[in-house]
Amino acid sequence: MNFKKISLIILAVFSYSVFSDLPLYSAKYNFESDEISITGIRELVKEGDIYELKFSASNLIASLYFSSKFKISKNSVIPETYDVKIRPKFLDRDQSLKFNYLTKEITSIGSNEWISPIGKKLMLDPLNVQIMIRKQIKSGMQKFDLKIVDMENGGSRTYNYNVVGTSECFLNSETYNCLILERTQDNNLRKVTYYLAKELDFMFIKIIDVNQDKTNKLEIDELLSFG
């Protein structure tokens, strides 16, 4: 199982309007990999000026927990913390990131320990990058790049995003128009495909992560609340 897992050239006033209407939601998602299949709750919540995007799932075999806390300022997602906890031992990987804007450093503790400088360009974590993806898509961008923290070594990696088509998606007995977005990286065979529902503010309906001989899939099973 692989869990190692900007363009900001947009008119400021339009970008702000996109972020100022970020709907909160709660949904049941199913995660499947070569090792496990597990269902959990994924939600976007807000307390004060802090947003949190999280996914929590457990069964008799394993438990998964991912959490990203961030702020939204003007045109950008500002990461605060990122946490991941995975059980059982053969999948065991606990890691926490803290973004300190006074010292301009990112500190990682847990399975990978490092300290890395916060660069001048926007650096996102593996979860809140999805908020920026939705922002770019809502702004009409067909191609863009985003920098994501390198969870293993620190620093960042740049990923390329490209809208490749559309498809019908089905949820709660409803049909939605989905945009198909692909994520690739130079000199890397890994490809991630996202299905985003236009009618649900480009919520992620399905994510398929193919990396050589491994495939991970996260797909919505039931929308519990929206907006």
N, CA, C and O of each residue as an XYZ file, in Angstrom:
908
protein
N       0.852     -1.196      0.000
C       0.000      0.000      0.000
C       0.884      1.240      0.000
O       1.807      1.355      0.806
N       0.601      2.149     -0.892
C       1.439      3.347     -1.010
C       0.696      4.562     -0.461
O      -0.261      5.041     -1.069
N       1.154      5.065      0.718
C       0.510      6.222      1.341
C       1.394      7.460      1.259
O       1.091      8.473      1.889
N       2.527      7.392      0.463
C       3.393      8.566      0.367
C       2.643      9.588     -0.532
O       2.870     10.246     -1.548
N       1.969      9.454      0.062
C       1.172     10.313     -0.710
C       0.961     11.405      0.344
O       0.285     12.398      0.077
N       2.044     25.967     -8.120
C       0.572     26.139     -8.317
C       0.527     27.407     -9.097
O       0.820     28.600     -9.175
N      -0.024     26.373     -9.615
C      -0.191     27.616    -10.348
C      -1.272     28.450     -9.688
O      -2.367     27.951     -9.428
N      -0.965     29.782     -9.400
C      -1.960     30.662     -8.770
C      -2.269     31.866     -9.648
O      -2.642     32.924     -9.140
N      -2.115     31.713    -10.982
C      -2.337     32.849    -11.871
C      -3.827     32.955    -12.181
O      -4.280     32.559    -13.254
N      -4.576     33.492    -11.229
C      -6.023     33.649    -11.368
C      -6.384     35.026    -10.848
O      -5.722     35.526     -9.938
N      -7.394     35.645    -11.388
C      -7.813     36.945    -10.883
C      -8.174     36.846     -9.413
O      -8.941     35.967     -9.022
N      -7.629     37.738     -8.591
C      -7.793     37.650     -7.140
C      -9.251     37.701     -6.720
O      -9.664     36.925     -5.858
N     -10.021     38.572     -7.289
C     -11.407     38.695     -6.850
C     -12.203     37.447     -7.174
O     -13.074     37.048     -6.401
N     -11.916     36.826     -8.307
C     -12.628     35.606     -8.678
C     -12.207     34.453     -7.795
O     -13.040     33.639     -7.395
N     -10.913     34.372     -7.484
C     -10.409     33.316     -6.626
C     -11.035     33.414     -5.253
O     -11.395     32.396     -4.662
N     -11.170     34.621     -4.737
C     -11.744     34.791     -3.405
C     -13.187     34.315     -3.386
O     -13.616     33.675     -2.426
N     -13.945     34.623     -4.445
C     -15.342     34.204     -4.477
C     -15.454     32.693     -4.494
O     -16.412     32.144     -3.950
N     -14.500     32.005     -5.106
C     -14.497     30.550     -5.124
C     -14.308     30.010     -3.716
O     -15.020     29.093     -3.306
N     -13.354     30.566     -2.966
C     -13.053     30.067     -1.638
C     -14.088     30.493     -0.604
O     -14.301     29.786      0.381
N     -14.734     31.639     -0.813
C     -15.660     32.136      0.195
C     -16.929     31.298      0.271
O     -17.723     31.466      1.196
N     -17.127     30.409     -0.677
C     -18.318     29.572     -0.703
C     -17.910     28.105     -0.709
O     -18.318     27.345     -1.588
N     -17.102     27.706      0.275
C     -16.603     26.339      0.362
C     -17.568     25.520      1.215
O     -17.545     25.647      2.439
N     -18.416     24.685      0.614
C     -19.434     23.962      1.381
C     -18.832     22.854      2.243
O     -17.967     22.103      1.794
N     -19.300     22.766      3.477
C     -18.916     21.680      4.369
C     -19.733     20.443      4.001
O     -20.831     20.554      3.455
N     -19.189     19.265      4.304
C     -19.916     18.046      3.948
C     -19.480     16.880      4.820
O     -18.457     16.938      5.503
N     -20.274     15.825      4.780
C     -19.946     14.557      5.417
C     -20.422     13.451      4.493
O     -21.542     13.503      3.983
N     -19.576     12.447      4.272
C     -19.932     11.379      3.341
C     -19.257     10.076      3.743
O     -18.206     10.065      4.384
N     -19.885      8.993      3.351
C     -19.319      7.669      3.598
C     -18.548      7.247      2.347
O     -19.079      7.264      1.236
N     -17.293      6.871      2.552
C     -16.428      6.458      1.440
C     -15.893      5.056      1.693
O     -15.705      4.642      2.837
N     -15.652      4.336      0.603
C     -15.025      3.022      0.693
C     -13.618      3.095      0.120
O     -13.413      3.570     -0.997
N     -12.647      2.615      0.902
C     -11.250      2.575      0.450
C     -10.879      1.131      0.142
O     -11.096      0.239      0.962
N     -10.316      0.905     -1.044
C      -9.889     -0.429     -1.448
C      -8.449     -0.392     -1.930
O      -8.040      0.505     -2.667
N      -7.684     -1.406     -1.488
C      -6.312     -1.569     -1.965
C      -6.053     -3.056     -2.120
O      -6.949     -3.874     -1.915
N      -4.824     -3.403     -2.483
C      -4.476     -4.812     -2.599
C      -4.517     -5.504     -1.242
O      -4.691     -6.720     -1.171
N      -4.356     -4.734     -0.161
C      -4.292     -5.311      1.174
C      -5.617     -5.315      1.913
O      -5.935     -6.282      2.604
N      -6.403     -4.241      1.779
C      -7.613     -4.123      2.586
C      -8.755     -3.465      1.816
O      -8.552     -2.813      0.792
N      -9.957     -3.660      2.345
C     -11.139     -2.916      1.915
C     -11.813     -2.419      3.183
O     -12.088     -3.203      4.091
N     -12.083     -1.111      3.250
C     -12.581     -0.530      4.491
C     -13.459      0.678      4.177
O     -13.197      1.419      3.230
N     -14.497      0.866      4.976
C     -15.424      1.977      4.776
C     -15.365      2.927      5.962
O     -15.322      2.491      7.113
N     -15.365      4.223      5.681
C     -15.285      5.205      6.754
C     -15.959      6.509      6.374
O     -16.579      6.628      5.317
N     -15.820      7.485      7.262
C     -16.442      8.788      7.077
C     -15.386      9.823      6.697
O     -14.352      9.953      7.353
N     -15.667     10.535      5.649
C     -14.807     11.626      5.199
C     -15.621     12.909      5.313
O     -16.763     12.963      4.859
N     -15.038     13.940      5.919
C     -15.808     15.166      6.106
C     -14.925     16.401      6.104
O     -13.740     16.362      6.435
N     -15.556     17.492      5.717
C     -14.934     18.810      5.792
C     -15.718     19.609      6.817
O     -16.914     19.848      6.650
N     -15.025     20.027      7.896
C     -15.674     20.774      8.972
C     -14.908     22.074      9.189
O     -13.813     22.260      8.658
N     -15.504     22.973      9.979
C     -14.865     24.254     10.253
C     -15.151     24.670     11.682
O     -16.283     24.568     12.157
N     -14.102     25.146     12.374
C     -14.237     25.702     13.718
C     -13.464     27.012     13.766
O     -12.239     27.022     13.644
N     -14.179     28.113     13.942
C     -13.529     29.418     13.856
C     -13.040     29.646     12.443
O     -13.808     29.532     11.488
N     -11.751     29.971     12.305
C     -11.182     30.164     10.966
C     -10.369     28.964     10.506
O      -9.643     29.046      9.515
N     -10.488     27.839     11.227
C      -9.743     26.634     10.888
C     -10.658     25.606     10.232
O     -11.671     25.206     10.807
N     -10.293     25.187      9.031
C     -10.970     24.081      8.363
C     -10.245     22.783      8.695
O      -9.042     22.781      8.958
N     -10.986     21.683      8.681
C     -10.368     20.367      8.826
C     -11.003     19.409      7.828
O     -12.222     19.239      7.801
N     -10.163     18.788      7.013
C     -10.583     17.736      6.097
C     -10.050     16.432      6.668
O      -8.844     16.300      6.877
N     -10.933     15.461      6.926
C     -10.473     14.245      7.591
C     -11.201     13.010      7.069
O     -12.307     13.087      6.534
N     -10.537     11.870      7.247
C     -11.103     10.573      6.891
C     -10.772      9.599      7.996
O      -9.612      9.467      8.386
N     -11.788      8.909      8.509
C     -11.606      7.952      9.594
C     -12.363      6.679      9.258
O     -13.545      6.721      8.919
N     -11.667      5.531      9.355
C     -12.292      4.251      9.033
C     -11.673      3.152      9.881
O     -10.493      3.218     10.225
N     -12.467      2.141     10.219
C     -11.933      1.010     10.979
C     -12.803     -0.216     10.760
O     -14.009     -0.112     10.535
N     -12.169     -1.379     10.831
C     -12.874     -2.658     10.847
C     -12.061     -3.619     11.713
O     -11.173     -3.183     12.445
N     -12.349     -4.908     11.642
C     -11.647     -5.868     12.492
C     -10.187     -6.038     12.099
O      -9.382     -6.538     12.885
N      -9.846     -5.623     10.888
C      -8.490     -5.840     10.381
C      -7.618     -4.601     10.490
O      -6.438     -4.701     10.828
N      -8.181     -3.446     10.211
C      -7.339     -2.247     10.115
C      -8.107     -1.003     10.539
O      -9.331     -1.013     10.664
N      -7.351      0.068     10.756
C      -7.945      1.384     10.990
C      -7.102      2.428     10.277
O      -5.876      2.332     10.230
N      -7.781      3.430      9.722
C      -7.121      4.512      9.002
C      -7.622      5.839      9.548
O      -8.813      6.001      9.813
N      -6.710      6.783      9.715
C      -7.108      8.124     10.144
C      -6.203      9.136      9.454
O      -4.979      9.067      9.566
N      -6.815     10.076      8.739
C      -6.093     11.158      8.084
C      -6.770     12.472      8.455
O      -7.998     12.560      8.453
N      -5.982     13.486      8.770
C      -6.549     14.787      9.130
C      -5.649     15.904      8.634
O      -4.433     15.866      8.822
N      -6.255     16.899      7.999
C      -5.536     18.096      7.567
C      -6.268     19.315      8.102
O      -7.453     19.503      7.826
N      -5.566     20.145      8.866
C      -6.134     21.403      9.347
C      -5.453     22.547      8.600
O      -4.236     22.552      8.420
N      -6.258     23.511      8.172
C      -5.718     24.588      7.349
C      -6.606     25.820      7.447
O      -7.755     25.751      7.883
N      -6.041     26.946      7.031
C      -6.788     28.191      6.919
C      -6.899     28.553      5.448
O      -6.167     28.029      4.609
N      -7.810     29.440      5.152
C      -7.932     29.977      3.805
C      -7.693     31.473      3.876
O      -8.397     32.190      4.586
N      -6.696     31.941      3.138
C      -6.349     33.357      3.143
C      -6.210     33.850      1.710
O      -5.339     33.399      0.966
N      -7.087     34.789      1.331
C      -7.056     35.359     -0.014
C      -7.140     34.244     -1.050
O      -8.188     33.613     -1.188
N      -6.062     33.991     -1.777
C      -6.106     33.038     -2.879
C      -5.573     31.658     -2.516
O      -5.444     30.809     -3.398
N      -5.262     31.408     -1.257
C      -4.478     30.224     -0.932
C      -5.020     29.415      0.235
O      -5.698     29.937      1.120
N      -4.704     28.130      0.211
C      -4.862     27.247      1.356
C      -3.583     27.345      2.180
O      -2.487     27.180      1.644
N      -3.711     27.611      3.471
C      -2.551     27.740      4.355
C      -2.525     26.552      5.309
O      -3.308     26.525      6.258
N      -1.645     25.562      5.089
C      -1.611     24.379      5.946
C      -1.213     24.714      7.384
O      -0.364     25.572      7.621
N      -1.835     24.029      8.332
C      -1.491     24.158      9.748
C      -0.888     22.855     10.270
O       0.248     22.844     10.744
N      -1.641     21.762     10.186
C      -1.152     20.450     10.622
C      -1.672     19.370      9.678
O      -2.685     19.539      9.001
N      -0.944     18.258      9.657
C      -1.375     17.084      8.903
C      -1.018     15.853      9.726
O       0.116     15.719     10.185
N      -1.984     14.952      9.915
C      -1.763     13.753     10.729
C      -2.275     12.522     10.003
O      -3.322     12.553      9.356
N      -1.519     11.435     10.121
C      -1.941     10.156      9.563
C      -1.609      9.056     10.567
O      -0.511      9.013     11.120
N      -2.583      8.162     10.792
C      -2.396      7.005     11.667
C      -2.992      5.796     10.967
O      -4.158      5.800     10.573
N      -2.172      4.756     10.818
C      -2.591      3.565     10.089
C      -2.248      2.327     10.901
O      -1.129      2.202     11.400
N      -3.185      1.428     11.034
C      -2.999      0.153     11.705
C      -3.566     -0.940     10.786
O      -4.413     -0.641      9.945
N      -3.116     -2.213     10.926
C      -2.267     -2.807     11.953
C      -0.791     -2.646     11.656
O      -0.390     -1.800     10.857
N       0.015     -3.475     12.316
C       1.455     -3.265     12.275
C       2.043     -3.401     10.883
O       3.000     -2.704     10.545
N       1.476     -4.305     10.058
C       2.089     -4.466      8.732
C       1.812     -3.259      7.843
O       2.434     -3.100      6.793
N       0.879     -2.408      8.266
C       0.624     -1.158      7.554
C       1.030      0.043      8.388
O       0.858      1.188      7.969
N       1.576     -0.224      9.583
C       1.768      0.804     10.609
C       2.532      2.012     10.076
O       3.662      1.892      9.602
N       1.902      3.162     10.163
C       2.569      4.394      9.757
C       1.898      5.578     10.420
O       0.838      6.025      9.982
N       2.511      6.083     11.470
C       2.043      7.295     12.128
C       2.976      8.436     11.752
O       4.197      8.298     11.827
N       2.404      9.551     11.352
C       3.227     10.703     11.007
C       2.421     11.971     11.212
O       1.236     12.030     10.882
N       3.077     12.988     11.763
C       2.431     14.278     11.991
C       3.308     15.390     11.447
O       4.519     15.405     11.667
N       2.686     16.324     10.732
C       3.386     17.503     10.227
C       2.842     18.741     10.920
O       1.643     18.851     11.174
N       3.738     19.671     11.222
C       3.328     20.968     11.758
C       4.005     22.058     10.950
O       5.222     22.044     10.770
N       3.212     23.002     10.464
C       3.722     24.115      9.661
C       3.877     25.331     10.577
O       2.892     25.851     11.099
N       5.118     25.777     10.767
C       5.406     26.922     11.639
C       5.822     28.103     10.762
O       6.898     28.091     10.165
N       4.965     29.115     10.688
C       5.239     30.234      9.793
C       6.097     31.310     10.445
O       6.523     32.252      9.777
N       6.357     31.178     11.753
C       7.289     32.088     12.417
C       8.723     31.669     12.127
O       9.569     32.500     11.796
N       8.990     30.366     12.255
C      10.331     29.851     11.963
C      10.488     29.473     10.494
O      11.591     29.183     10.032
N       9.359     29.479      9.759
C       9.342     29.110      8.336
C       9.856     27.685      8.133
O      10.661     27.414      7.242
N       9.360     26.774      8.997
C       9.777     25.378      8.926
C       8.570     24.445      9.028
O       7.557     24.762      9.652
N       8.717     23.291      8.394
C       7.778     22.189      8.557
C       8.495     21.116      9.362
O       9.602     20.709      9.012
N       7.868     20.658     10.438
C       8.448     19.619     11.278
C       7.624     18.350     11.164
O       6.403     18.378     11.311
N       8.300     17.228     10.898
C       7.635     15.936     10.814
C       8.121     15.041     11.943
O       9.324     14.912     12.167
N       7.173     14.418     12.662
C       7.521     13.441     13.688
C       6.749     12.160     13.413
O       5.706     12.175     12.759
N       7.280     11.040     13.928
C       6.635      9.753     13.710
C       7.497      8.849     12.865
O       8.706      8.767     13.078
N       6.892      8.163     11.903
C       7.627      7.197     11.093
C       8.701      7.845     10.231
O       9.702      7.205      9.910
N       8.511      9.098      9.855
C       9.530      9.862      9.128
C       9.766     11.170      9.871
O       8.860     11.994      9.990
N      10.984     11.359     10.368
C      11.296     12.559     11.140
C      12.258     13.449     10.364
O      13.332     13.016      9.947
N      11.857     14.684     10.183
C      12.688     15.643      9.463
C      12.180     17.051      9.738
O      11.065     17.245     10.223
N      13.016     18.024      9.418
C      12.645     19.436      9.455
C      12.999     20.023      8.102
O      14.119     19.858      7.619
N      12.046     20.705      7.494
C      12.244     21.219      6.142
C      11.788     22.669      6.076
O      10.785     23.019      6.696
N      12.493     23.521      5.344
C      12.069     24.921      5.231
C      10.782     25.059      4.422
O      10.538     24.291      3.491
N       9.968     26.037      4.784
C       8.792     26.370      3.988
C       9.253     27.258      2.839
O       9.771     28.352      3.064
N       9.067     26.797      1.632
C       9.541     27.548      0.475
C       8.674     28.751      0.168
O       7.649     28.977      0.812
N       9.094     29.516     -0.817
C       8.349     30.708     -1.213
C       7.055     30.346     -1.938
O       6.068     31.077     -1.858
N       7.062     29.217     -2.643
C       5.866     28.795     -3.360
C       4.976     27.957     -2.449
O       5.463     27.248     -1.568
N       3.681     28.046     -2.670
C       2.697     27.351     -1.857
C       2.960     25.850     -1.841
O       3.071     25.216     -2.890
N       3.058     25.283     -0.619
C       3.290     23.865     -0.439
C       2.108     23.279      0.332
O       1.766     23.770      1.408
N       1.491     22.245     -0.204
C       0.281     21.670      0.359
C       0.545     20.286      0.926
O       1.581     19.682      0.646
N      -0.399     19.776      1.730
C      -0.265     18.407      2.217
C      -1.133     17.485      1.355
O      -1.895     17.971      0.519
N      -1.033     16.161      1.544
C      -1.758     15.236      0.663
C      -3.278     15.352      0.712
O      -3.953     14.883     -0.204
N      -3.835     15.966      1.761
C      -5.284     16.139      1.842
C      -5.745     17.508      1.365
O      -6.625     17.607      0.509
N      -5.149     18.575      1.919
C      -5.671     19.901      1.554
C      -5.352     20.289      0.113
O      -5.899     21.265     -0.402
N      -4.477     19.537     -0.536
C      -4.260     19.772     -1.965
C      -5.569     19.598     -2.734
O      -5.765     20.204     -3.788
N      -6.467     18.759     -2.194
C      -7.738     18.534     -2.872
C      -8.624     19.778     -2.852
O      -9.447     19.969     -3.747
N      -8.459     20.622     -1.836
C      -9.186     21.889     -1.798
C      -8.685     22.806     -2.915
O      -9.476     23.475     -3.580
N      -7.360     22.831     -3.115
C      -6.793     23.645     -4.188
C      -7.179     23.107     -5.564
O      -7.391     23.876     -6.501
N      -7.268     21.784     -5.677
C      -7.708     21.198     -6.946
C      -9.107     21.693     -7.289
O      -9.362     22.119     -8.415
N     -10.007     21.636     -6.322
C     -11.381     22.091     -6.553
C     -11.403     23.577     -6.920
O     -12.165     23.994     -7.793
N     -10.577     24.362     -6.259
C     -10.510     25.797     -6.550
C     -10.069     26.036     -7.994
O     -10.669     26.837     -8.711
N      -9.024     25.339     -8.407
C      -8.528     25.517     -9.771
C      -9.578     25.103    -10.805
O      -9.777     25.786    -11.809
N     -10.243     23.982    -10.547
C     -11.266     23.505    -11.476
C     -12.429     24.484    -11.551
O     -12.919     24.788    -12.638
N     -12.876     24.982    -10.388
C     -13.984     25.945    -10.371
C     -13.608     27.237    -11.087
O     -14.473     27.941    -11.606
N     -12.313     27.543    -11.113
C     -11.842     28.744    -11.793
C     -11.709     28.540    -13.296
O     -11.375     29.475    -14.024
N     -11.967     27.321    -13.762
C     -11.945     27.049    -15.190
C     -10.610     26.574    -15.727
O     -10.441     26.492    -16.943
N      -9.657     26.260    -14.866
C      -8.343     25.829    -15.337
C      -8.387     24.378    -15.794
O      -8.970     23.525    -15.125
N      -7.767     24.103    -16.937
C      -7.707     22.763    -17.508
C      -6.382     22.068    -17.210
O      -6.308     20.841    -17.163
N      -5.337     22.872    -17.010
C      -4.012     22.346    -16.674
C      -3.387     23.212    -15.595
O      -3.479     24.439    -15.650
N      -2.752     22.584    -14.615
C      -2.076     23.342    -13.562
C      -1.126     22.421    -12.803
O      -1.219     21.198    -12.904
N      -0.220     23.017    -12.048
C       0.741     22.286    -11.223
C       0.526     22.646     -9.759
O       0.140     23.768     -9.434
N       0.783     21.678     -8.881
C       0.705     21.912     -7.441
C       1.884     21.240     -6.757
O       2.343     20.180     -7.180
N       2.365     21.870     -5.697
C       3.457     21.304     -4.911
C       2.891     20.646     -3.656
O       2.107     21.256     -2.929
N       3.293     19.395     -3.406
C       2.849     18.642     -2.238
C       4.070     18.242     -1.417
O       5.114     17.885     -1.965
N       3.924     18.306     -0.104
C       5.020     17.931      0.790
C       5.465     16.498      0.503
O       4.635     15.604      0.335
N       6.775     16.289      0.447
C       7.350     14.954      0.357
C       7.326     14.363      1.766
O       8.150     14.727      2.605
N       6.393     13.459      2.025
C       6.190     12.937      3.373
C       7.381     12.137      3.885
O       7.597     12.060      5.094
N       8.142     11.553      3.000
C       9.256     10.702      3.416
C      10.513     11.500      3.732
O      11.187     11.231      4.726
N      10.832     12.475      2.895
C      12.126     13.148      3.007
C      12.052     14.634      3.314
O      13.086     15.261      3.544
N      10.864     15.213      3.324
C      10.766     16.661      3.469
C      10.884     17.332      2.112
O      11.061     16.662      1.095
N      10.787     18.641      2.096
C      10.771     19.339      0.819
C       9.432     19.119      0.136
O       8.430     18.859      0.801
N       9.408     19.220     -1.180
C       8.143     19.060     -1.901
C       8.365     18.385     -3.240
O       9.487     18.302     -3.739
N       7.273     17.906     -3.807
C       7.267     17.346     -5.149
C       6.202     18.074     -5.969
O       5.129     18.398     -5.460
N       6.505     18.323     -7.222
C       5.569     19.017     -8.102
C       4.801     18.004     -8.938
O       5.385     17.112     -9.553
N       3.484     18.156     -8.951
C       2.616     17.261     -9.709
C       1.853     18.046    -10.766
O       1.494     19.206    -10.565
N       1.613     17.389    -11.893
C       0.915     17.995    -13.025
C      -0.525     17.490    -13.071
O      -0.775     16.290    -12.951
N      -1.460     18.404    -13.243
C      -2.884     18.063    -13.293
C      -3.449     18.469    -14.649
O      -3.152     19.546    -15.167
N      -4.273     17.580    -15.213
C      -4.797     17.819    -16.551
C      -6.216     17.262    -16.661
O      -6.440     16.081    -16.396
N      -7.170     18.105    -17.050
C      -8.539     17.645    -17.289
C      -8.553     16.850    -18.590
O      -8.140     17.352    -19.635
N      -9.037     15.591    -18.523
C      -8.965     14.715    -19.693
C     -10.331     14.316    -20.235
O     -10.405     13.676    -21.284
N     -11.415     14.677    -19.551
C     -12.725     14.307    -20.073
C     -13.831     14.472    -19.056
O     -13.648     15.080    -18.002
N     -14.991     13.914    -19.394
C     -16.155     13.956    -18.509
C     -16.784     12.567    -18.450
O     -16.525     11.715    -19.300
N     -17.612     12.358    -17.434
C     -18.273     11.068    -17.272
C     -19.492     11.235    -16.378
O     -19.550     12.165    -15.574
N     -20.464     10.344    -16.512
C     -21.576     10.323    -15.574
C     -21.155      9.575    -14.312
O     -20.504      8.533    -14.388
N     -21.534     10.120    -13.140
C     -21.271      9.469    -11.864
C     -22.602      9.260    -11.154
O     -23.533     10.048    -11.319
N     -22.685      8.197    -10.367
C     -23.947      7.849     -9.720
C     -23.770      7.821     -8.202
O     -22.823      7.231     -7.682
N     -24.703      8.473     -7.505
C     -24.631      8.578     -6.050
C     -26.021      8.831     -5.493
O     -26.744      9.699     -5.980
N     -26.396      8.062     -4.461
C     -27.696      8.236     -3.806
C     -28.849      8.266     -4.818
O     -29.765      9.082     -4.714
N     -28.782      7.357     -5.797
C     -29.814      7.234     -6.838
C     -29.895      8.458     -7.747
O     -30.875      8.631     -8.471
N     -28.882      9.293     -7.710
C     -28.828     10.475     -8.565
C     -27.674     10.343     -9.556
O     -26.689      9.654     -9.293
N     -27.812     11.013    -10.694
C     -26.756     11.040    -11.702
C     -26.110     12.420    -11.711
O     -26.800     13.439    -11.745
N     -24.776     12.443    -11.679
C     -24.041     13.707    -11.666
C     -23.082     13.760    -12.848
O     -22.626     12.729    -13.343
N     -22.788     14.972    -13.289
C     -21.797     15.182    -14.341
C     -20.429     15.345    -13.703
O     -20.186     16.297    -12.961
N     -19.543     14.412    -13.997
C     -18.216     14.424    -13.384
C     -17.139     14.853    -14.377
O     -17.142     14.453    -15.541
N     -16.237     15.664    -13.888
C     -15.033     16.027    -14.625
C     -13.962     15.005    -14.279
O     -13.812     14.637    -13.113
N     -13.218     14.544    -15.269
C     -12.145     13.581    -15.029
C     -10.815     14.316    -15.073
O     -10.473     14.945    -16.074
N     -10.075     14.231    -13.985
C      -8.798     14.925    -13.847
C      -7.701     13.909    -13.584
O      -7.869     13.017    -12.752
N      -6.575     14.035    -14.286
C      -5.446     13.128    -14.073
C      -4.272     13.863    -13.442
O      -3.963     15.000    -13.797
N      -3.623     13.185    -12.494
C      -2.410     13.721    -11.876
C      -1.232     12.839    -12.257
O      -1.274     11.621    -12.082
N      -0.189     13.456    -12.774
C       1.030     12.741    -13.130
C       2.233     13.515    -12.611
O       2.116     14.639    -12.125
N       3.394     12.878    -12.730
C       4.647     13.513    -12.324
C       5.709     13.140    -13.340
O       5.761     12.002    -13.806
N       6.545     14.088    -13.679
C       7.609     13.823    -14.645
C       8.476     12.658    -14.180
O       8.839     12.572    -13.007
N       8.804     11.765    -15.109
C       9.682     10.627    -14.844
C       9.125      9.687    -13.780
O       9.887      9.084    -13.024
N       7.802      9.558    -13.717
C       7.163      8.676    -12.746
C       5.948      8.037    -13.409
O       5.151      8.731    -14.040
N       5.801      6.719    -13.271
C       4.702      6.004    -13.911
C       3.395      6.101    -13.132
O       2.341      5.738    -13.654
N       3.445      6.575    -11.917
C       2.239      6.655    -11.087
C       1.239      7.638    -11.695
O       1.613      8.723    -12.140
N      -0.043      7.240    -11.707
C      -1.099      8.119    -12.213
C      -2.296      8.058    -11.278
O      -2.749      6.978    -10.897
N      -2.801      9.231    -10.913
C      -3.987      9.324    -10.063
C      -5.103      9.968    -10.882
O      -4.910     11.021    -11.488
N      -6.266      9.330    -10.894
C      -7.415      9.838    -11.640
C      -8.525     10.229    -10.673
O      -8.923      9.444     -9.813
N      -9.019     11.460    -10.829
C     -10.070     11.983     -9.955
C     -11.357     12.173    -10.757
O     -11.327     12.585    -11.916
N     -12.489     11.863    -10.116
C     -13.806     12.138    -10.676
C     -14.486     13.154     -9.762
O     -14.748     12.862     -8.595
N     -14.777     14.360    -10.292
C     -15.316     15.454     -9.493
C     -16.706     15.839     -9.998
O     -16.883     16.123    -11.182
N     -17.692     15.847     -9.096
C     -19.080     16.114     -9.476
C     -19.349     17.610     -9.547
O     -19.223     18.323     -8.552
N     -19.718     18.073    -10.728
C     -19.962     19.501    -10.940
C     -21.094     20.017    -10.060
O     -20.989     21.105     -9.494
N     -22.180     19.243     -9.937
C     -23.351     19.684     -9.181
C     -23.102     19.726     -7.675
O     -23.884     20.328     -6.939
N     -22.024     19.096     -7.210
C     -21.683     19.081     -5.784
C     -20.424     19.903     -5.523
O     -19.589     19.536     -4.697
N     -20.301     21.018     -6.238
C     -19.165     21.919     -6.044
C     -17.839     21.201     -6.293
O     -16.833     21.481     -5.641
N     -17.860     20.267     -7.254
C     -16.681     19.485     -7.628
C     -16.141     18.659     -6.463
O     -14.930     18.542     -6.275
N     -17.052     18.094     -5.692
C     -16.667     17.125     -4.662
C     -16.054     15.892     -5.329
O     -16.427     15.520     -6.442
N     -15.101     15.264     -4.624
C     -14.453     14.066     -5.154
C     -15.388     12.864     -5.000
O     -15.711     12.458     -3.884
N     -15.812     12.309     -6.118
C     -16.675     11.134     -6.115
C     -15.844      9.857     -6.085
O     -16.202      8.877     -5.433
N     -14.725      9.894     -6.808
C     -13.870      8.707     -6.882
C     -12.439      9.130     -7.156
O     -12.188     10.062     -7.919
N     -11.490      8.421     -6.513
C     -10.064      8.646     -6.746
C      -9.417      7.285     -6.982
O      -9.526      6.395     -6.138
N      -8.748      7.115     -8.113
C      -8.062      5.862     -8.437
C      -6.574      6.148     -8.565
O      -6.156      6.949     -9.402
N      -5.782      5.492     -7.735
C      -4.334      5.710     -7.668
C      -3.630      4.453     -8.168
O      -3.642      3.420     -7.499
N      -3.015      4.544     -9.349
C      -2.328      3.399     -9.950
C      -0.830      3.659     -9.936
O      -0.353      4.638    -10.509
N      -0.095      2.773     -9.275
C       1.351      2.926     -9.147
C       2.013      1.587     -9.431
O       2.080      0.725     -8.556
N       2.499      1.413    -10.649
C       3.111      0.165    -11.096
C       2.131     -0.991    -10.891
O       1.114     -1.043    -11.582
N       2.398     -1.922     -9.965
C       1.523     -3.078     -9.805
C       0.524     -2.908     -8.668
O      -0.115     -3.880     -8.266
N       0.373     -1.686     -8.138
C      -0.547     -1.448     -7.023
C      -1.633     -0.453     -7.423
O      -1.378      0.522     -8.129
N      -2.836     -0.722     -6.957
C      -3.953      0.184     -7.218
C      -4.724      0.439     -5.930
O      -5.138     -0.502     -5.254
N      -4.915      1.704     -5.594
C      -5.741      2.108     -4.461
C      -6.939      2.877     -5.003
O      -6.809      3.647     -5.954
N      -8.110      2.666     -4.395
C      -9.309      3.376     -4.847
C     -10.115      3.869     -3.654
O     -10.383      3.120     -2.715
N     -10.495      5.135     -3.708
C     -11.385      5.728     -2.715
C     -12.631      6.190     -3.456
O     -12.536      6.992     -4.385
N     -13.810      5.686     -3.051
C     -15.039      6.012     -3.775
C     -16.172      6.289     -2.802
O     -16.345      5.575     -1.814
N     -16.945      7.332     -3.088
C     -18.055      7.704     -2.221
C     -19.150      6.641     -2.286
O     -19.472      6.121     -3.354
N     -19.712      6.333     -1.119
C     -20.770      5.340     -1.025
C     -22.113      5.990     -0.691
O     -23.162      5.557     -1.167
N     -22.061      7.045      0.141
C     -23.292      7.727      0.538
C     -22.981      9.150      0.981
O     -22.070      9.369      1.779
N     -23.724     10.103      0.473
C     -23.585     11.494      0.890
C     -24.490     11.729      2.093
O     -25.711     11.614      1.992
N     -23.878     12.062      3.243
C     -24.625     12.213      4.488
C     -25.128     13.635      4.689
O     -26.251     13.839      5.149
N     -24.304     14.616      4.345
C     -24.716     16.019      4.438
C     -23.867     16.842      3.486
O     -22.737     16.476      3.163
N     -24.431     17.968      3.039
C     -23.705     18.830      2.104
C     -24.188     20.264      2.253
O     -25.384     20.540      2.168
N     -23.241     21.179      2.478
C     -23.573     22.581      2.580
C     -24.030     22.997      3.970
O     -24.344     24.166      4.193
